[in-house]
């Protein structure tokens, strides 16, 4: 910041925040407030409307609007003169974002970030939009024109704005309407969802719908379950086509690994370059389940590559996982990830560089801006080897050598901003993914990484009264946890228990689930509110059901209730899950493909499902073989307890009383299986176990 800029304004109030996004705006000339009573009090005292701006640190268009408007003295003068301006990080305060995003979508038919809301000093919105350029252009209203117009309306037609705001507030507070239809809770619903996905499927490039294309891995996980249930080969084909196209496309970082946010084209070639932790978690689970279900090693390898990226670049020293990496560096989107053919040949030499360029589609003309290329796999490896007349045992290490050299070179570039806050919810997803990674691949480093992250949250992100916090950064926790913090972290703990069979993780999952039910549960309508009953009062208390970029917290909570009910034998938990099924299915049935995580819960509920107790000394090789097979198989409708002998096994009794009397038969590892409220005879032979479960 130069001296002239220093003289023009001081740091605003955001300098005292920990959020990377808020700190990005701490030297704006806009007199920003963080969300809190001070801002609303000042708005009431000065009788000014509030401008609420919501975004996040790795949001490209948030950066654009900040540079065009919030760093601009003219815009700042208008905002400071006529408005009280509040800046919110949507990742730290998703409760606020949920409310005002629903307003924007209701008023404009679209949403996104940056989110721009104008509202009364009481927080009631009367105008909503997303990105606005500084001045009007290309049919878009300019921000200066908008500020001038709203300031004039507030001065001269305030009653009109207040009536509009009150109407919007009342509509929000009505909440969801109860649908009276009878819930259909059989596989017919699952088949209809498959048919809807099939109609939206792109048979050429994979994925669903047209550009832009999002990975939406919970759709793929649902299809894997439908393929298993129905034997439908086309369901598996849709999964494979999509996973293969994504791995070969530019949406996957071919040099450093990990997935970018989404593809702006239908071919998965040109990504929006930001990388989000939740995408790595959810996409890796799709590849892992595809590997388990279909047995193809390529899917396991892609999951390993995602984990390599996360453990290398997104893991804090304390064990938790960072949130995101930006799309921009040096003021240009994607600059860190782009290459020219000349650059590749210069650093790899003509022979290896030429080979690398041909395989990864790096051309002299480029496939992106200004002659640059996004590396992608233009042809399958085997076909490329035949064309080049190079045996695979020679080609694979050559390409690997080229990739590693370019990775080392890229490390010297200016990196995109890393959002280094640690969110409980997204960490829960990553813990679940790594725990599933251990189960599918039996690689200890994944289990250890999941264990370290879970222990970090349990030790550093639990508040004095025993509830979860939302965010950790630089030694500080902030904001009470929301529903997704509980639901996603409980999911991670359940998966971690089934990866480690350490009873403490199951105990913590049950404890946090009890808190979740108590403070988020809706006793009248069923399901869960996003905010706690004793949380900060906002203008509405909302529920989250739509499975978007991340699964909805209600979808995950429903599955957690069902799994914990089966693991512990607690019928009350299953009854709560059943209530959610009956309450939400009529809504879900209206747009099935928007609720594919919830459909996975219904798939489990419909069954047949298995409760499995392995009574064995886990140090026995026969026991290890039995557990290893169960973990590696694609058995999406099962829960597993391990009951070791002696005191460790006795610890299980208060949690799962039904397992108390289950012991190894004749000293051999023994599997006790129950399904549809009926138990099978104990099994001590691994081959018999495989036959029974498959």
Secondary structure per residue as TSV (DSSP state, phi and psi in degrees):
chain	resnum	aa	ss	phi	psi
A	1	X	-	360.0	123.3
A	2	X	-	-78.3	169.2
A	3	X	H	-62.7	-39.3
A	4	X	H	-60.8	-42.1
A	5	X	H	-66.5	-37.7
A	6	X	H	-61.7	-38.8
A	7	X	H	-71.3	-28.5
A	8	X	H	-72.7	-28.1
A	9	X	-	-163.5	163.7
A	10	X	-	-101.0	173.3
A	11	X	-	-58.5	141.1
A	12	X	-	-88.9	-176.5
A	13	X	G	-62.9	-20.3
A	14	X	G	-67.3	-14.0
A	15	X	G	-62.8	-20.6
A	16	X	G	-89.7	0.5
A	17	X	-	-88.1	166.9
A	18	X	-	-105.3	-17.7
A	19	X	-	-63.7	126.9
A	20	X	H	-56.6	-35.4
A	21	X	H	-67.2	-46.8
A	22	X	H	-64.1	-38.9
A	23	X	H	-65.5	-27.2
A	24	X	H	-62.5	-21.7
A	25	X	T	-108.9	12.2
A	26	X	T	-71.6	-21.1
A	27	X	T	-109.6	14.7
A	28	X	S	-62.8	147.8
A	29	X	S	-71.0	-11.8
A	30	X	S	-65.8	136.8
A	31	X	-	-83.0	69.1
A	32	X	E	-68.0	144.8
A	33	X	E	-112.9	145.1
A	34	X	E	-74.0	162.0
A	35	X	S	-61.1	129.5
A	36	X	S	167.1	172.9
A	37	X	H	-62.7	-29.8
A	38	X	H	-58.9	-43.8
A	39	X	H	-65.3	-45.2
A	40	X	H	-68.6	-37.1
A	41	X	H	-62.6	-43.6
A	42	X	H	-64.6	-39.8
A	43	X	H	-62.6	-40.3
A	44	X	H	-67.6	-43.6
A	45	X	H	-63.4	-39.4
A	46	X	H	-95.3	-0.6
A	47	X	T	53.3	49.4
A	48	X	-	-114.2	149.5
A	49	X	E	-73.0	161.8
A	50	X	E	-105.1	134.0
A	51	X	E	-101.3	118.2
A	52	X	E	-107.7	122.3
A	53	X	E	-116.7	122.9
A	54	X	E	-120.0	133.1
A	55	X	E	-161.7	-160.2
A	56	X	-	-153.7	164.7
A	57	X	T	-69.7	-26.1
A	58	X	T	-104.2	19.5
A	59	X	-	-85.9	117.2
A	60	X	H	-61.3	-49.5
A	61	X	H	-74.1	-20.8
A	62	X	H	-63.9	-41.8
A	63	X	H	-62.8	-42.4
A	64	X	H	-62.1	-48.2
A	65	X	H	-66.1	-35.0
A	66	X	I	-62.3	-45.6
A	67	X	I	-67.2	-43.5
A	68	X	I	-71.7	-39.1
A	69	X	I	-117.0	-52.5
A	70	X	I	-74.3	-20.2
A	71	X	T	-91.2	-0.2
A	72	X	-	-94.8	131.6
A	73	X	H	-65.2	-37.1
A	74	X	H	-66.2	-45.8
A	75	X	H	-63.1	-44.0
A	76	X	H	-59.7	-39.8
A	77	X	H	-61.5	-43.6
A	78	X	H	-65.2	-44.0
A	79	X	H	-63.9	-46.9
A	80	X	H	-68.1	-28.1
A	81	X	H	-78.6	-39.6
A	82	X	H	-117.7	-5.7
A	83	X	E	-138.2	160.2
A	84	X	E	-102.6	122.6
A	85	X	E	-105.2	128.1
A	86	X	E	-120.2	134.1
A	87	X	E	-113.6	131.1
A	88	X	E	-128.4	135.6
A	89	X	E	-87.6	112.5
A	90	X	T	-62.9	-25.6
A	91	X	T	-78.7	-27.1
A	92	X	T	-85.7	-33.2
A	93	X	-	-125.4	65.8
A	94	X	H	-65.2	-20.3
A	95	X	H	-63.9	-44.0
A	96	X	H	-66.6	-44.1
A	97	X	H	-60.9	-42.7
A	98	X	H	-57.1	-44.8
A	99	X	H	-64.9	-52.7
A	100	X	H	-79.1	-23.6
A	101	X	H	-68.8	-37.8
A	102	X	H	-64.8	-33.9
A	103	X	H	-63.7	-47.6
A	104	X	H	-60.4	-44.8
A	105	X	H	-65.7	-36.7
A	106	X	H	-69.3	-36.9
A	107	X	H	-83.2	-33.1
A	108	X	H	-114.9	-14.5
A	109	X	S	81.8	3.5
A	110	X	-	-150.3	167.5
A	111	X	-	-149.8	-177.0
A	112	X	-	144.8	-177.4
A	113	X	S	-125.7	142.9
A	114	X	S	-68.6	143.5
A	115	X	E	-99.3	127.8
A	116	X	E	-118.4	118.0
A	117	X	E	-125.8	135.1
A	118	X	E	-111.4	131.8
A	119	X	E	-149.2	168.1
A	120	X	-	-76.5	169.3
A	121	X	T	-62.3	-13.7
A	122	X	T	-90.8	-0.5
A	123	X	S	89.1	9.8
A	124	X	-	-87.4	120.1
A	125	X	E	-78.3	145.0
A	126	X	E	-128.2	-8.6
A	127	X	E	-150.9	141.3
A	128	X	E	-142.4	148.0
A	129	X	E	-165.5	-172.5
A	130	X	S	-117.6	-110.7
A	131	X	-	-81.2	135.8
A	132	X	-	-126.9	129.8
A	133	X	-	-67.5	162.2
A	134	X	S	-59.9	-46.1
A	135	X	S	-121.3	156.3
A	136	X	-	-63.3	135.5
A	137	X	B	-160.9	149.9
A	138	X	T	50.0	40.0
A	139	X	T	78.9	1.0
A	140	X	B	-97.3	133.7
A	141	X	-	-67.3	132.7
A	142	X	-	-77.2	149.9
A	143	X	H	-64.5	-38.5
A	144	X	H	-62.4	-44.9
A	145	X	H	-61.8	-40.1
A	146	X	H	-65.1	-46.2
A	147	X	H	-60.7	-42.6
A	148	X	H	-63.1	-43.4
A	149	X	H	-65.7	-45.5
A	150	X	H	-69.2	-37.9
A	151	X	H	-60.7	-39.9
A	152	X	H	-67.0	-43.2
A	153	X	H	-62.4	-41.4
A	154	X	H	-63.1	-36.0
A	155	X	H	-75.3	-39.8
A	156	X	H	-109.6	-20.7
A	157	X	-	-136.6	44.2
A	158	X	H	-59.0	-40.3
A	159	X	H	-58.0	-38.0
A	160	X	H	-62.2	-44.3
A	161	X	H	-67.0	-39.5
A	162	X	H	-65.6	-39.0
A	163	X	H	-64.2	-42.1
A	164	X	H	-62.2	-44.2
A	165	X	H	-64.1	-39.6
A	166	X	H	-65.9	-39.4
A	167	X	H	-62.6	-41.5
A	168	X	H	-65.4	-41.8
A	169	X	H	-61.3	-44.1
A	170	X	H	-64.6	-38.8
A	171	X	H	-63.6	-40.0
A	172	X	H	-64.2	-42.9
A	173	X	H	-74.5	-16.8
A	174	X	H	-62.8	-30.2
A	175	X	-	67.1	-157.4
A	176	X	-	-76.0	142.8
A	177	X	-	-89.7	139.6
A	178	X	-	-73.6	125.6
A	179	X	-	-92.9	127.5
A	180	X	-	-85.0	-7.9
A	181	X	S	-63.3	152.4
A	182	X	-	-74.6	131.6
A	183	X	-	-73.5	133.2
A	184	X	-	-96.3	112.4
A	185	X	-	-115.9	50.3
A	186	X	S	-130.1	-176.6
A	187	X	H	-69.5	-9.1
A	188	X	H	-57.3	-40.7
A	189	X	H	-63.0	-41.1
A	190	X	H	-64.9	-40.6
A	191	X	H	-63.7	-41.3
A	192	X	H	-62.8	-37.8
A	193	X	H	-64.6	-43.2
A	194	X	H	-58.2	-43.8
A	195	X	H	-64.5	-38.8
A	196	X	H	-65.3	-43.3
A	197	X	H	-64.4	-38.5
A	198	X	H	-61.8	-39.1
A	199	X	H	-68.9	-30.0
A	200	X	H	-88.3	-7.1
A	201	X	B	-69.9	140.4
A	202	X	-	-95.8	104.7
A	203	X	T	-72.0	-15.6
A	204	X	T	-85.3	-48.3
A	205	X	T	-114.6	-1.4
A	206	X	-	77.0	173.9
A	207	X	S	80.6	-177.0
A	208	X	B	-130.1	135.7
A	209	X	S	78.8	-167.3
A	210	X	S	-105.2	-179.3
A	211	X	S	-66.3	147.4
A	212	X	S	-72.4	152.6
A	213	X	E	-111.1	131.9
A	214	X	E	-108.1	147.5
A	215	X	-	-60.0	-43.1
A	216	X	-	42.4	62.9
A	217	X	H	-63.8	-25.2
A	218	X	H	-66.6	-22.2
A	219	X	H	-67.7	-39.7
A	220	X	H	-68.8	-40.6
A	221	X	H	-64.0	-36.9
A	222	X	H	-62.8	-44.6
A	223	X	H	-63.6	-35.3
A	224	X	H	-62.6	-38.7
A	225	X	H	-68.8	-38.9
A	226	X	H	-66.6	-39.4
A	227	X	H	-60.8	-40.5
A	228	X	H	-67.4	-41.9
A	229	X	H	-69.2	-43.3
A	230	X	H	-101.0	-16.8
A	231	X	-	73.1	16.2
A	232	X	-	-76.9	112.3
A	233	X	H	-68.7	-28.4
A	234	X	H	-69.6	-32.4
A	235	X	H	-61.6	-44.6
A	236	X	H	-67.2	-36.3
A	237	X	H	-61.3	-42.8
A	238	X	H	-61.0	-40.0
A	239	X	H	-63.7	-49.1
A	240	X	H	-65.6	-43.5
A	241	X	H	-58.9	-42.4
A	242	X	H	-69.5	-46.8
A	243	X	H	-63.7	-39.8
A	244	X	H	-67.8	-43.0
A	245	X	H	-66.3	-39.1
A	246	X	H	-64.4	-44.5
A	247	X	H	-65.6	-31.1
A	248	X	H	-84.7	-16.6
A	249	X	S	-85.9	175.9
A	250	X	T	-73.0	-13.0
A	251	X	T	-64.7	-22.9
A	252	X	B	-95.4	132.3
A	253	X	-	-74.6	98.8
A	254	X	T	-68.7	-19.4
A	255	X	T	-94.0	-46.4
A	256	X	T	-112.0	-5.2
A	257	X	-	73.7	168.0
A	258	X	S	92.2	156.3
A	259	X	B	-103.0	139.2
A	260	X	-	-77.3	173.5
A	261	X	S	-65.6	-52.4
A	262	X	E	-161.9	172.3
A	263	X	E	-106.5	133.0
A	264	X	S	-80.2	-12.8
A	265	X	S	-118.7	172.2
A	266	X	T	-79.5	-11.9
A	267	X	T	-92.5	2.4
A	268	X	S	64.1	21.5
A	269	X	-	-85.6	-53.6
A	270	X	S	-100.9	110.1
A	271	X	E	-91.5	163.2
A	272	X	E	-83.6	120.6
A	273	X	-	-79.5	-4.9
A	274	X	-	-66.9	152.5
A	275	X	E	-119.9	126.8
A	276	X	E	-112.4	140.9
A	277	X	H	-59.9	-41.9
A	278	X	H	-64.1	-32.2
A	279	X	H	-65.3	-42.6
A	280	X	H	-60.7	-40.4
A	281	X	H	-65.9	-53.4
A	282	X	H	-69.3	-40.3
A	283	X	H	-67.7	-40.0
A	284	X	H	-61.9	-35.6
A	285	X	H	-65.7	-34.3
A	286	X	H	-65.7	-43.6
A	287	X	H	-66.8	-38.5
A	288	X	H	-63.0	-45.5
A	289	X	H	-68.7	-34.2
A	290	X	H	-63.9	-39.3
A	291	X	H	-63.5	-45.2
A	292	X	H	-63.9	-41.3
A	293	X	H	-78.0	-36.0
A	294	X	H	-113.1	-13.9
A	295	X	-	75.0	16.4
A	296	X	-	-95.0	124.7
A	297	X	H	-63.5	-26.7
A	298	X	H	-59.0	-35.7
A	299	X	H	-69.9	-38.9
A	300	X	H	-62.3	-39.8
A	301	X	H	-65.4	-39.6
A	302	X	H	-64.0	-40.6
A	303	X	H	-60.7	-42.2
A	304	X	H	-60.9	-40.1
A	305	X	H	-65.2	-41.1
A	306	X	H	-61.4	-45.9
A	307	X	H	-63.5	-37.1
A	308	X	H	-58.8	-45.5
A	309	X	H	-61.2	-47.7
A	310	X	H	-64.0	-45.7
A	311	X	H	-70.8	-26.5
A	312	X	H	-83.6	-45.4
A	313	X	H	-112.6	-15.6
A	314	X	S	-123.1	16.8
A	315	X	B	-113.4	126.0
A	316	X	-	-77.1	156.4
A	317	X	T	-59.6	-30.6
A	318	X	T	-75.5	-15.2
A	319	X	S	118.3	-22.5
A	320	X	-	-75.6	174.0
A	321	X	B	-114.5	136.6
A	322	X	-	-70.2	167.4
A	323	X	-	-87.5	-43.9
A	324	X	E	-167.5	163.4
A	325	X	E	-123.6	141.2
A	326	X	-	-69.0	161.7
A	327	X	S	-81.3	-26.2
A	328	X	E	-101.5	148.1
A	329	X	E	-150.2	144.4
A	330	X	T	52.2	34.8
A	331	X	T	75.6	12.1
A	332	X	E	-133.6	133.5
A	333	X	E	-69.7	129.4
A	334	X	T	80.3	-1.0
A	335	X	G	-53.9	-39.0
A	336	X	G	-62.2	-27.0
A	337	X	G	-103.1	-3.6
A	338	X	-	-96.0	152.5
A	339	X	B	-138.5	155.2
A	340	X	-	-110.8	153.6
A	341	X	H	-61.0	-38.2
A	342	X	H	-61.8	-42.4
A	343	X	H	-64.3	-42.8
A	344	X	H	-64.2	-46.3
A	345	X	H	-65.4	-35.3
A	346	X	H	-61.9	-41.5
A	347	X	H	-92.1	-20.8
A	348	X	H	-106.8	-8.9
A	349	X	-	88.1	161.9
A	350	X	H	-63.4	-43.4
A	351	X	H	-70.0	-59.1
A	352	X	H	-66.1	-39.4
A	353	X	H	-63.2	-41.8
A	354	X	H	-64.3	-43.1
A	355	X	H	-60.8	-45.2
A	356	X	H	-62.0	-44.9
A	357	X	H	-62.7	-40.0
A	358	X	H	-67.1	-39.9
A	359	X	H	-71.8	-40.5
A	360	X	H	-98.3	12.0
A	361	X	T	65.4	31.6
A	362	X	-	-92.8	114.0
A	363	X	-	-120.2	164.5
A	364	X	S	-63.4	-34.6
A	365	X	S	-78.0	-28.5
A	366	X	-	82.2	161.3
A	367	X	S	-119.7	9.1
A	368	X	S	-133.0	-148.6
A	369	X	G	-84.6	143.9
A	370	X	G	56.7	40.0
A	371	X	G	75.6	10.8
A	372	X	-	-90.6	160.3
A	373	X	B	-125.2	145.1
A	374	X	-	-96.3	115.1
A	375	X	-	-59.6	135.1
A	376	X	-	-153.4	162.7
A	377	X	-	-90.4	107.9
A	378	X	-	-78.3	-25.6
A	379	X	S	-143.8	150.2
A	380	X	-	-56.7	149.6
A	381	X	H	-56.5	-44.2
A	382	X	H	-64.8	-42.5
A	383	X	H	-65.3	-39.8
A	384	X	H	-63.5	-41.1
A	385	X	H	-61.8	-40.4
A	386	X	H	-65.7	-42.7
A	387	X	H	-62.6	-42.8
A	388	X	H	-80.8	-11.8
A	389	X	T	58.0	44.7
A	390	X	-	-122.3	126.5
A	391	X	-	-62.0	144.8
A	392	X	H	-55.4	-40.1
A	393	X	H	-61.7	-20.0
A	394	X	H	-93.8	-37.4
A	395	X	H	-68.4	-45.1
A	396	X	H	-59.7	-50.3
A	397	X	H	-66.5	-29.1
A	398	X	H	-66.1	-46.4
A	399	X	H	-65.2	-36.1
A	400	X	H	-65.1	-41.5
A	401	X	H	-61.3	-43.8
A	402	X	H	-63.4	-43.3
A	403	X	H	-62.3	-43.5
A	404	X	H	-65.9	-38.2
A	405	X	H	-66.5	-41.4
A	406	X	H	-70.2	-33.4
A	407	X	H	-62.1	-45.7
A	408	X	H	-61.4	-39.3
A	409	X	H	-66.4	-42.1
A	410	X	H	-64.7	-28.4
A	411	X	T	-62.5	-19.9
A	412	X	T	-85.9	-8.9
A	413	X	S	-75.0	166.6
A	414	X	-	-72.0	120.0
A	415	X	-	-78.1	153.2
A	416	X	-	-63.2	156.3
A	417	X	-	-58.9	136.4
A	418	X	E	-102.8	125.5
A	419	X	E	-83.0	104.0
A	420	X	-	-95.6	18.5
A	421	X	-	-77.3	153.3
A	422	X	E	-113.2	118.0
A	423	X	E	-103.5	132.5
A	424	X	H	-59.0	-44.1
A	425	X	H	-62.9	-51.6
A	426	X	H	-67.9	-32.9
A	427	X	H	-64.8	-36.4
A	428	X	H	-58.8	-42.6
A	429	X	H	-63.2	-41.2
A	430	X	H	-70.2	-35.7
A	431	X	H	-62.6	-44.2
A	432	X	H	-59.7	-43.3
A	433	X	H	-64.6	-45.9
A	434	X	H	-67.8	-37.9
A	435	X	H	-64.9	-41.1
A	436	X	H	-66.1	-33.9
A	437	X	H	-61.7	-42.7
A	438	X	H	-62.0	-45.2
A	439	X	H	-61.5	-44.0
A	440	X	H	-74.9	-36.8
A	441	X	H	-109.1	-13.2
A	442	X	-	56.6	40.0
A	443	X	-	-108.7	116.3
A	444	X	H	-59.8	-31.5
A	445	X	H	-61.5	-29.9
A	446	X	H	-72.9	-41.6
A	447	X	H	-63.8	-40.9
A	448	X	H	-66.2	-40.1
A	449	X	H	-64.6	-41.2
A	450	X	H	-64.3	-41.9
A	451	X	H	-62.2	-45.0
A	452	X	H	-63.2	-41.6
A	453	X	H	-66.9	-42.6
A	454	X	H	-64.0	-42.9
A	455	X	H	-65.0	-36.8
A	456	X	H	-60.0	-47.0
A	457	X	H	-64.4	-43.1
A	458	X	H	-66.4	-30.1
A	459	X	H	-92.8	-30.9
A	460	X	H	-115.3	-15.0
A	461	X	S	-121.3	20.1
A	462	X	B	-107.3	124.5
A	463	X	-	-75.8	171.2
A	464	X	T	-57.9	-33.1
A	465	X	T	-87.7	9.7
A	466	X	S	91.9	1.2
A	467	X	-	-94.6	158.5
A	468	X	B	-75.5	145.4
A	469	X	E	-94.6	159.4
A	470	X	E	-80.8	-48.0
A	471	X	E	-133.8	144.5
A	472	X	E	-126.4	134.7
A	473	X	E	-158.7	132.6
A	474	X	T	52.7	42.2
A	475	X	T	84.2	0.7
A	476	X	E	-119.1	137.9
A	477	X	E	-102.7	154.3
A	478	X	E	-152.4	149.1
A	479	X	E	71.2	131.6
A	480	X	E	-65.3	147.5
A	481	X	-	-64.7	148.3
A	482	X	-	-101.8	-179.8
A	483	X	H	-57.6	-41.6
A	484	X	H	-68.3	-28.6
A	485	X	H	-61.2	-43.8
A	486	X	H	-71.2	-51.8
A	487	X	H	-61.4	-46.8
A	488	X	H	-70.0	-38.8
A	489	X	H	-69.8	-38.5
A	490	X	H	-60.8	-41.6
A	491	X	H	-56.0	-48.3
A	492	X	H	-58.7	-41.5
A	493	X	H	-66.5	-38.2
A	494	X	H	-63.6	-46.5
A	495	X	H	-62.9	-37.7
A	496	X	H	-68.5	-36.9
A	497	X	H	-60.7	-45.4
A	498	X	H	-72.9	-11.3
A	499	X	H	-91.4	-32.6
A	500	X	H	-111.1	-26.6
A	501	X	-	56.1	30.4
A	502	X	-	-84.7	118.3
A	503	X	H	-62.2	-24.7
A	504	X	H	-63.0	-32.7
A	505	X	H	-71.8	-38.1
A	506	X	H	-66.8	-40.5
A	507	X	H	-61.3	-43.0
A	508	X	H	-66.3	-39.0
A	509	X	H	-60.9	-43.9
A	510	X	H	-65.2	-42.8
A	511	X	H	-62.4	-49.1
A	512	X	H	-68.1	-33.3
A	513	X	H	-64.3	-37.5
A	514	X	H	-63.4	-42.8
A	515	X	H	-63.6	-44.1
A	516	X	H	-57.6	-46.4
A	517	X	H	-62.4	-39.9
A	518	X	H	-68.4	-43.5
A	519	X	H	-99.7	-16.7
A	520	X	H	-112.9	-17.3
A	521	X	B	-64.6	142.0
A	522	X	-	-101.1	103.2
A	523	X	T	-70.7	-21.7
A	524	X	T	-88.7	-49.1
A	525	X	T	-102.6	-12.2
A	526	X	-	86.8	165.4
A	527	X	S	75.0	-164.2
A	528	X	B	-132.8	138.7
A	529	X	B	-76.1	156.5
A	530	X	S	-74.5	-29.4
A	531	X	S	-110.8	155.3
A	532	X	-	-71.6	154.5
A	533	X	T	-65.0	-24.9
A	534	X	T	-108.6	21.6
A	535	X	S	-79.8	-178.2
A	536	X	-	-59.4	127.9
A	537	X	-	-70.9	123.7
A	538	X	-	-114.5	-178.9
A	539	X	S	-73.3	-12.6
A	540	X	-	-157.2	153.8
A	541	X	-	-115.7	117.9
A	542	X	-	-116.9	164.0
A	543	X	B	-113.2	151.4
A	544	X	-	-116.4	115.1
A	545	X	-	-126.9	-29.3
A	546	X	-	-67.3	129.5
A	547	X	-	-88.3	97.5
A	548	X	-	-103.2	-128.7
A	549	X	S	-60.0	-37.2
A	550	X	S	-115.2	158.0
A	551	X	-	-62.6	155.9
A	552	X	-	-72.8	149.7
A	553	X	H	-64.5	-33.3
A	554	X	H	-67.5	-38.6
A	555	X	H	-60.8	-45.8
A	556	X	H	-70.0	-40.4
A	557	X	H	-61.3	-39.3
A	558	X	H	-61.5	-45.2
A	559	X	H	-64.8	-40.0
A	560	X	H	-59.7	-44.7
A	561	X	H	-58.9	-44.0
A	562	X	H	-65.6	-45.7
A	563	X	H	-67.1	-44.0
A	564	X	H	-66.0	-36.2
A	565	X	H	-61.0	-42.2
A	566	X	H	-71.8	-37.8
A	567	X	H	-66.7	-38.1
A	568	X	H	-100.2	-16.3
A	569	X	T	77.5	14.3
A	570	X	-	-82.8	103.8
A	571	X	H	-64.3	-29.4
A	572	X	H	-61.5	-36.5
A	573	X	H	-67.0	-42.4
A	574	X	H	-63.7	-36.7
A	575	X	H	-65.3	-38.0
A	576	X	H	-63.6	-42.4
A	577	X	H	-62.9	-41.5
A	578	X	H	-62.4	-40.1
A	579	X	H	-62.0	-38.5
A	580	X	H	-65.7	-39.4
A	581	X	H	-60.1	-49.4
A	582	X	H	-69.1	-32.7
A	583	X	H	-72.8	-41.2
A	584	X	H	-98.0	-20.8
A	585	X	H	-56.8	-42.1
A	586	X	H	-58.9	-36.1
A	587	X	H	-71.1	-44.1
A	588	X	H	-60.8	-38.7
A	589	X	T	-63.2	-19.6
A	590	X	T	-75.1	-22.1
A	591	X	S	-154.6	73.8
A	592	X	G	-59.8	-38.5
A	593	X	G	-70.6	-9.7
A	594	X	G	-89.6	1.8
A	595	X	-	-136.1	41.1
A	596	X	H	-74.2	-20.3
A	597	X	H	-71.8	-41.4
A	598	X	H	-62.6	-36.3
A	599	X	H	-66.3	-28.7
A	600	X	H	-66.3	-37.6
A	601	X	H	-61.9	-45.4
A	602	X	H	-63.2	-38.2
A	603	X	H	-60.0	-44.2
A	604	X	H	-63.9	-44.4
A	605	X	H	-63.4	-40.7
A	606	X	H	-65.6	-36.9
A	607	X	S	74.7	-166.8
A	608	X	-	-69.6	143.9
A	609	X	-	-125.6	166.5
A	610	X	E	-126.7	135.4
A	611	X	E	-104.6	123.3
A	612	X	E	-119.7	128.2
A	613	X	E	-118.3	122.0
A	614	X	E	-98.9	112.5
A	615	X	E	-95.5	108.3
A	616	X	S	-170.5	156.9
A	617	X	-	-77.6	115.3
A	618	X	T	-65.3	-11.0
A	619	X	T	-83.1	-14.1
A	620	X	S	-69.5	138.4
A	621	X	H	-64.8	-37.8
A	622	X	H	-62.7	-38.4
A	623	X	H	-66.7	-42.0
A	624	X	H	-60.5	-41.4
A	625	X	H	-63.3	-41.2
A	626	X	H	-65.5	-47.2
A	627	X	H	-64.6	-42.7
A	628	X	H	-60.9	-41.9
A	629	X	H	-64.8	-43.8
A	630	X	H	-61.1	-41.4
A	631	X	H	-67.5	-36.8
A	632	X	H	-83.9	-22.3
A	633	X	S	-74.9	155.3
A	634	X	-	-86.7	93.2
A	635	X	-	-127.1	74.9
A	636	X	T	-71.4	-9.2
A	637	X	T	-110.5	41.9
A	638	X	E	-135.1	155.2
A	639	X	E	-125.7	152.4
A	640	X	E	-134.4	130.7
A	641	X	E	-113.8	145.0
A	642	X	E	-112.7	123.9
A	643	X	E	-112.9	98.2
A	644	X	-	-78.4	165.0
A	645	X	S	-74.5	161.7
A	646	X	S	76.6	-159.2
A	647	X	H	-54.7	-40.4
A	648	X	H	-58.6	-38.5
A	649	X	H	-70.0	-33.4
A	650	X	H	-65.7	-27.3
A	651	X	H	-62.4	-23.6
A	652	X	H	-76.5	-24.7
A	653	X	H	-58.5	-45.7
A	654	X	T	-66.2	-24.0
A	655	X	T	-86.8	-43.7
A	656	X	-	-131.1	79.7
A	657	X	G	-56.7	-30.8
A	658	X	G	-64.1	-19.1
A	659	X	G	-88.7	-2.5
A	660	X	T	-57.2	-44.2
A	661	X	T	-90.7	5.9
A	662	X	-	-86.2	120.8
A	663	X	-	-131.9	158.9
A	664	X	-	-61.9	141.9
A	665	X	B	-91.0	125.2
A	666	X	T	53.7	33.4
A	667	X	T	75.6	4.6
A	668	X	B	-98.9	146.4
A	669	X	-	-54.7	132.4
A	670	X	E	-129.9	131.0
A	671	X	E	-102.1	124.1
A	672	X	E	-103.8	121.1
A	673	X	E	-118.2	133.1
A	674	X	E	-129.3	142.8
A	675	X	E	-152.2	138.7
A	676	X	T	53.3	44.3
A	677	X	T	63.5	21.2
A	678	X	E	-132.0	135.9
A	679	X	E	-102.9	141.3
A	680	X	-	-86.3	169.6
A	681	X	-	-68.9	146.9
A	682	X	-	-58.4	147.4
A	683	X	B	-120.5	128.6
A	684	X	-	-113.5	-7.0
A	685	X	-	-104.4	128.5
A	686	X	H	-63.5	-41.5
A	687	X	H	-64.6	-37.2
A	688	X	H	-66.1	-38.2
A	689	X	H	-62.7	-45.3
A	690	X	H	-58.7	-45.9
A	691	X	H	-62.2	-42.2
A	692	X	H	-66.6	-43.0
A	693	X	H	-80.5	-20.6
A	694	X	-	-107.1	360.0
